[in-house]
């Protein structure tokens, strides 16, 4: 029997590990945003979506192919405009056949983001330090129903060999990593409607803790079909009172809100370690400065009525970013236009900020785009980031009768934001009681 003499003692290895940890600790590694990509019900691309948002436009309309929805109470949804034509122009027939709709959306948003950042790994080292964190809340039910019908009516041989790779939730992230040779962390989050925010927060931590220098991160969702609308209607989560006036259906914080409007889309951000960005003279939109998480531990679908979960994740994001309450000037709320959730979030904000002296401008951009589920957190983080970058707070559409007069909700028209340092929170809460809050500020070097 051969014995090999260890080259280092256990104590030596421990000391080396401790030194390495100190050398590579996340302290002082700042994380900035250098690229944005977006598909939303307001348009394809960041510029179109943002300009429509601050112009108080709505992306909500009637469901397509209404005959398929004839027995479903909700007849409104928020589609990405002209998306089918755009997909046909952007992808081959083979890609359209073998990739899920979520993957196609993620690839489109990722392309805009990396083109915007003007970043591609230049060598193997950069590739190994560049990663992806993109998540989805759920699979596209159309793919599942179609495969089930094939098996049931036509037999095993008619089930597509691409079915599994269509429905795996990590495939959007996987395809993005392959497209751009990103060989660092390859991470997928699925935390219902908090997915996009958690993906951004996790990517932020990967960079902060020196696991990566660059991360493409965000969320994607392509959920609109009869089964998803039927299922959400059965739990009375969707708005059904504005079928003949779709643009008025999503109305966060309004006394006449009656449920959310399902939307689709994708939001992708390029996060980058500050010095890495500065060395290549990248433009900087702003900085991610804090990430807070919490759980309600209360109910599968209903938030805790005391709002402690929402308070905790906001407080944790500020603590993580070493920020004071009074520094926050804007919150892009999760508020989905449901009777229970909107009020609880407002109560949580009031309780947390009541004695802070903060001059808060609150909004929910879901009034304009509906609820993008797993893509909501990423989309709304982009909007909060642009609010900080441009000094403009977007409006909450359809806010005719606010449910609370003690807080300032930006209603129906944009508002200017003139502070030198602008700090915002973007909130996302999901089924299962999972919460996330991202703290953002305009870039001040």
C-alpha positions in Angstrom: 0.0 0.0 0.0 1.3 3.4 -0.9 1.1 6.4 1.4 1.4 9.9 0.1 2.9 12.6 2.4 0.6 15.7 2.6 2.3 18.8 1.3 0.7 21.0 3.9 -0.4 20.4 7.5 -4.1 21.0 8.5 -3.1 24.1 10.4 -1.2 25.5 7.4 -4.2 24.9 5.2 -6.5 26.6 7.7 -4.2 29.6 7.8 -4.1 29.8 4.0 -7.9 29.5 3.8 -8.3 32.3 6.3 -5.9 34.5 4.4 -7.7 33.7 1.1 -11.0 34.6 2.7 -9.6 37.9 4.0 -8.1 38.6 0.6 -11.3 37.8 -1.3 -13.9 39.1 1.1 -16.7 41.1 -0.3 -16.0 44.1 1.8 -15.7 47.3 -0.2 -16.7 45.7 -3.5 -19.3 48.0 -4.9 -21.8 46.8 -7.5 -23.0 49.0 -10.3 -25.4 48.5 -13.2 -23.9 48.9 -16.6 -26.6 47.4 -18.9 -30.3 47.0 -19.1 -32.7 44.9 -21.2 -36.4 44.8 -21.1 -39.5 43.3 -22.7 -42.7 44.7 -21.1 -46.3 45.3 -21.9 -45.3 48.9 -22.7 -42.9 47.9 -25.4 -39.8 46.0 -26.6 -36.7 47.6 -25.2 -35.9 49.8 -22.2 -36.3 53.1 -24.0 -39.8 52.4 -25.3 -41.0 50.9 -22.0 -39.6 53.7 -19.9 -40.9 56.5 -22.2 -44.4 55.0 -22.3 -44.3 54.5 -18.5 -43.5 58.1 -17.6 -46.0 59.3 -20.3 -48.8 57.5 -18.2 -49.6 54.9 -20.9 -51.1 51.5 -20.2 -50.0 48.2 -21.6 -53.2 46.3 -20.5 -55.7 45.1 -23.0 -58.1 42.3 -23.8 -57.0 38.7 -23.9 -56.1 37.4 -27.4 -58.2 34.7 -29.0 -61.1 35.4 -26.7 -62.9 32.2 -27.6 -60.3 30.2 -25.6 -61.2 32.3 -22.5 -65.0 32.3 -22.9 -65.7 30.5 -19.6 -63.0 32.4 -17.6 -64.2 35.4 -15.6 -61.1 37.5 -16.3 -60.8 38.8 -19.9 -57.8 41.2 -19.6 -54.1 40.7 -19.8 -50.9 42.6 -20.4 -48.9 41.3 -23.4 -45.6 42.4 -24.8 -46.8 44.3 -27.9 -45.9 42.8 -31.3 -43.9 40.1 -29.6 -44.8 37.3 -32.0 -43.6 39.2 -35.1 -40.5 40.2 -33.1 -39.7 36.6 -32.2 -40.1 35.5 -35.8 -37.7 38.2 -36.9 -35.2 37.4 -34.2 -35.0 33.6 -34.1 -34.8 30.7 -36.5 -37.7 28.3 -37.0 -35.7 25.7 -35.1 -35.3 28.0 -32.1 -38.9 28.9 -32.1 -39.8 25.2 -32.1 -37.3 23.9 -29.5 -37.0 26.8 -27.0 -39.6 27.8 -24.5 -41.2 31.2 -24.8 -39.5 32.2 -21.6 -36.1 31.3 -22.9 -36.7 33.4 -26.1 -37.8 36.4 -24.0 -34.8 36.0 -21.8 -32.4 35.9 -24.8 -34.0 39.1 -26.2 -33.7 41.0 -23.0 -30.1 39.7 -22.4 -29.0 40.8 -25.8 -30.2 44.3 -25.2 -28.5 44.3 -21.8 -25.1 43.1 -23.0 -25.2 45.3 -26.0 -26.1 48.2 -23.8 -23.2 47.4 -21.4 -20.9 46.8 -24.4 -19.5 43.8 -22.6 -18.3 40.4 -23.7 -15.7 38.3 -21.9 -12.4 38.9 -23.6 -10.6 35.8 -22.4 -11.1 32.6 -20.3 -10.5 34.4 -17.1 -13.2 37.0 -17.7 -15.5 34.3 -18.9 -15.0 32.4 -15.6 -15.7 35.6 -13.7 -18.9 36.4 -15.5 -22.2 34.6 -14.7 -26.0 34.5 -15.0 -28.8 34.6 -12.4 -32.2 34.6 -14.2 -35.3 33.0 -12.8 -39.0 32.3 -13.6 -42.0 31.8 -11.4 -43.5 28.9 -13.3 -43.3 27.0 -16.6 -45.3 27.9 -19.7 -48.4 25.8 -19.2 -49.0 25.7 -23.0 -45.9 23.5 -23.3 -47.2 21.1 -20.7 -50.7 20.9 -22.0 -49.4 20.4 -25.6 -47.1 17.6 -24.5 -49.8 15.9 -22.5 -52.2 16.0 -25.4 -49.6 14.5 -27.7 -49.0 11.6 -25.3 -52.7 11.0 -24.6 -54.0 11.2 -28.2 -51.0 10.4 -30.4 -48.7 8.2 -28.2 -45.2 8.2 -26.8 -43.4 8.7 -30.1 -45.1 12.1 -30.7 -43.8 13.6 -27.4 -41.1 16.1 -28.4 -37.6 15.3 -27.3 -37.3 19.0 -26.5 -40.2 19.0 -24.0 -38.0 18.6 -20.9 -35.6 21.4 -21.9 -38.6 23.7 -22.5 -40.0 23.3 -19.1 -36.9 23.3 -16.9 -36.8 26.6 -15.0 -33.0 26.9 -15.3 -32.9 26.8 -19.1 -33.4 30.6 -19.7 -30.3 31.2 -17.6 -28.5 28.2 -19.2 -29.1 29.5 -22.8 -28.0 33.0 -21.9 -24.8 31.6 -20.4 -24.1 29.6 -23.5 -25.0 32.5 -25.9 -22.4 34.8 -24.3 -19.8 32.3 -22.9 -20.5 33.2 -19.3 -18.8 30.5 -17.3 -19.1 31.9 -13.8 -22.1 31.3 -11.5 -25.1 29.8 -13.4 -28.0 30.3 -11.0 -31.7 30.1 -11.2 -34.2 31.5 -8.7 -37.9 30.5 -8.5 -39.7 32.3 -5.7 -43.0 33.1 -7.3 -43.5 36.9 -7.7 -40.3 37.7 -5.8 -38.2 35.8 -8.4 -36.7 38.7 -10.3 -35.7 40.6 -7.1 -34.1 37.6 -5.5 -32.1 36.9 -8.7 -30.8 40.4 -8.7 -30.0 40.3 -5.0 -28.2 36.9 -5.3 -26.2 38.2 -8.3 -25.3 41.3 -6.2 -24.0 39.1 -3.5 -22.0 36.9 -5.9 -20.1 40.1 -7.0 -19.8 41.6 -3.5 -18.3 38.3 -2.2 -15.9 38.1 -5.1 -17.4 35.0 -6.7 -17.9 37.0 -9.9 -17.1 40.3 -11.4 -20.0 40.6 -13.9 -23.5 39.1 -13.6 -26.4 39.1 -16.0 -29.5 38.8 -13.8 -33.2 39.2 -13.7 -36.5 37.5 -14.3 -38.7 36.2 -17.1 -42.3 35.1 -17.4 -44.5 34.0 -20.3 -47.6 33.0 -18.3 -50.7 34.2 -20.2 -52.9 31.2 -21.3 -56.3 29.9 -20.4 -55.1 27.5 -17.7 -53.1 30.1 -15.8 -56.0 32.7 -16.0 -58.5 30.0 -14.9 -56.3 28.9 -12.0 -55.7 32.4 -10.7 -59.4 33.3 -11.2 -60.3 30.3 -9.1 -58.5 31.8 -6.2 -60.1 35.1 -6.9 -56.7 36.8 -7.5 -57.5 38.4 -10.9 -59.4 41.6 -11.7 -62.8 40.8 -13.4 -64.7 44.1 -13.1 -63.0 45.9 -16.0 -63.2 43.4 -18.9 -64.8 46.1 -21.1 -62.2 48.8 -20.0 -58.9 46.9 -19.7 -56.7 50.0 -19.3 -58.5 50.7 -16.0 -58.2 47.2 -14.6 -54.9 47.4 -12.8 -55.3 50.1 -10.1 -52.9 49.7 -7.2 -53.8 51.6 -4.0 -57.2 52.6 -5.4 -60.4 52.0 -3.5 -61.9 50.3 -6.5 -59.1 47.7 -7.1 -60.3 44.2 -7.4 -57.3 42.0 -8.3 -54.3 41.9 -10.4 -53.9 41.8 -14.2 -51.5 39.1 -15.5 -48.6 40.4 -17.6 -45.6 38.9 -19.4 -42.1 40.0 -20.1 -38.4 39.9 -19.1 -36.0 42.2 -17.4 -32.2 41.6 -17.4 -29.6 43.8 -15.8 -25.8 43.7 -16.1 -24.3 44.0 -12.7 -20.6 44.8 -12.5 -18.0 45.3 -9.8 -17.3 49.0 -9.8 -13.5 48.9 -10.5 -14.1 46.4 -13.3 -16.6 48.8 -14.9 -14.4 51.9 -14.4 -11.4 50.2 -16.0 -13.3 49.6 -19.2 -15.0 53.1 -19.1 -18.4 51.6 -18.9 -21.4 53.9 -18.5 -23.1 53.4 -15.1 -26.8 53.7 -14.5 -26.7 53.4 -10.8 -25.6 51.3 -7.9 -27.1 48.3 -6.1 -26.4 49.0 -2.4 -28.5 46.7 -0.3 -30.5 43.5 -0.4 -33.1 42.4 2.1 -35.0 39.2 2.5 -37.7 37.9 4.9 -40.5 35.5 5.2 -44.1 36.1 6.4 -44.4 32.4 7.6 -48.1 33.0 7.6 -50.1 31.7 4.6 -49.6 30.2 1.2 -51.1 33.1 -0.7 -52.0 35.8 1.8 -49.4 38.2 3.3 -49.2 38.6 7.0 -51.7 41.3 8.0 -49.3 42.9 10.5 -46.9 43.7 7.6 -43.9 42.5 9.5 -42.5 40.5 6.6 -42.6 43.5 4.3 -41.1 45.7 7.0 -38.3 43.3 7.7 -37.2 42.9 4.1 -37.1 46.8 3.6 -35.3 47.3 6.9 -32.8 44.5 6.0 -32.1 46.0 2.6 -31.3 49.4 4.3 -29.2 47.8 7.0 -27.3 45.8 4.3 -26.6 49.1 2.4 -25.7 51.0 5.6 -28.5 53.4 4.7 -30.7 55.5 7.0 -34.5 55.6 6.6 -34.5 59.3 5.9 -32.2 58.8 2.9 -34.9 56.9 1.0 -36.9 59.1 -1.5 -38.8 56.6 -3.5 -40.3 53.1 -3.2 -41.5 51.1 -6.2 -44.0 49.0 -4.4 -45.0 45.4 -5.0 -48.7 46.5 -4.8 -50.5 44.3 -7.3 -53.9 45.9 -7.1 -55.4 43.3 -4.7 -57.6 44.4 -1.8 -55.5 42.8 0.9 -51.9 43.1 -0.3 -51.9 46.8 -1.2 -53.1 48.0 2.1 -50.7 45.7 4.1 -47.7 47.1 2.1 -48.8 50.7 2.7 -49.2 50.0 6.4 -45.7 48.4 6.5 -44.2 51.5 4.9 -46.0 53.8 7.2 -44.9 51.8 10.3 -41.3 51.6 9.2 -40.9 55.3 8.0 -43.4 57.0 10.4 -40.8 58.9 12.5 -37.9 59.0 10.0 -38.6 62.3 8.3 -38.2 60.7 4.9 -39.8 62.5 2.0 -41.2 59.4 0.2 -42.7 59.3 -3.2 -44.5 55.9 -3.5 -45.6 54.3 -6.7 -46.7 50.9 -8.2 -45.8 50.6 -11.8 -48.1 47.6 -12.0 -50.9 50.1 -12.8 -49.2 50.5 -16.2 -48.0 47.0 -16.9 -50.0 44.6 -14.8 -48.2 41.9 -12.8 -45.4 40.1 -14.6 -45.1 37.5 -11.8 -41.5 36.1 -11.9 -40.4 39.0 -14.1 -42.0 41.7 -12.0 -39.1 42.2 -9.6 -36.5 42.7 -12.3 -38.8 44.9 -14.4 -39.6 47.1 -11.4 -36.0 47.2 -10.3 -35.1 48.6 -13.7 -37.8 51.2 -13.3 -36.6 52.2 -9.9 -33.1 52.4 -11.2 -34.1 54.7 -14.0 -36.0 56.8 -11.6 -32.8 57.3 -9.6 -30.7 57.8 -12.8 -33.1 60.3 -14.4 -34.6 62.0 -11.4 -38.2 61.1 -12.4 -40.6 59.0 -10.4 -43.1 57.1 -12.6 -46.8 57.3 -11.8 -49.4 54.8 -10.4 -52.1 54.6 -13.1 -55.8 54.5 -12.3 -55.3 56.0 -8.8 -58.6 57.9 -8.6 -59.5 57.2 -5.0 -56.4 56.5 -2.9 -56.9 54.2 0.0 -54.6 56.2 2.2 -54.1 59.9 2.5 -51.2 59.8 5.0 -48.6 58.7 2.4 -47.7 60.4 -0.8 -48.5 58.1 -3.8 -47.5 59.4 -7.2 -50.9 59.3 -9.0 -51.4 59.2 -12.7 -48.6 61.6 -13.7 -44.8 61.4 -13.3 -43.1 63.5 -10.6 -39.6 65.1 -10.7 -37.0 64.0 -8.1 -34.2 66.6 -7.6 -32.0 65.4 -4.7 -28.3 65.0 -5.4 -28.2 61.5 -4.0 -31.4 59.5 -4.9 -32.1 56.3 -3.0 -35.0 54.0 -3.9 -36.3 50.6 -2.7 -38.0 48.1 -5.0 -40.2 45.6 -3.2 -41.3 42.1 -4.3 -43.4 39.7 -2.4 -44.4 36.1 -3.5 -46.7 33.2 -2.7 -45.3 31.2 0.1 -44.6 34.3 2.1 -41.3 35.1 0.5 -40.2 38.8 0.4 -37.3 40.7 -1.2 -36.3 44.4 -1.3 -33.5 45.9 -3.4 -31.9 49.2 -2.4 -30.7 51.3 -5.3 -29.1 54.7 -5.7 -27.9 56.9 -8.5 -24.2 56.6 -9.0 -22.0 58.8 -6.9 -18.3 57.9 -7.2 
